[in-house]
């Protein structure tokens, strides 16, 4: 059977160091110290068993991984919309350089930027979706 903990650990290890913090599944509603950027990793769709064998003995699963990159807004007269384009570009480029990859029986492939938006709480977010498969 697939272990969600092992999937989060695998993708999390790969994304470590991109933001000030790394979160699984959801972003926090509050934090203890001011952070300027963070990454959230989630698996928002079904984790499908690809095995023909009903026992799932070969551990062949697939799902979508969502990597959310949050960067604190930088408001100024020159940048009234608030997005810190330099920081966002740097963080998204770091993620895209790490993908695709294969590590410890997990393949993450076909990365694509699917959305950029203001979260309404002082950050802009870029969402990157990729396919994940275990072997």
C-alpha angles and dihedrals in degrees: 000000000000119000116219089199091059091049093050091045093049096049092036093055089052093050096043113128098023095103135018088260139016123215134186123226101341139026116245122255090223138008133203096235135028112269127190100200141007142172128228121199122197143159101222099175138055119297101227124206106224095190124118088204110085091219093063088222095157096058095229108159134153135197143145121270119207119202114192117196114199123192124182114249118254109208121197140137089263092048108035095162090063102228114140095219095183095053093042092049091049094050096044091047089052091053094046091049089057093052136117102033144151122214137155095350095315125110120194112190145159099037117191136173105239106173146005121195149148111258094207092237102085099283138092118217134206118196121211119190125196138167118253125200130176124213 
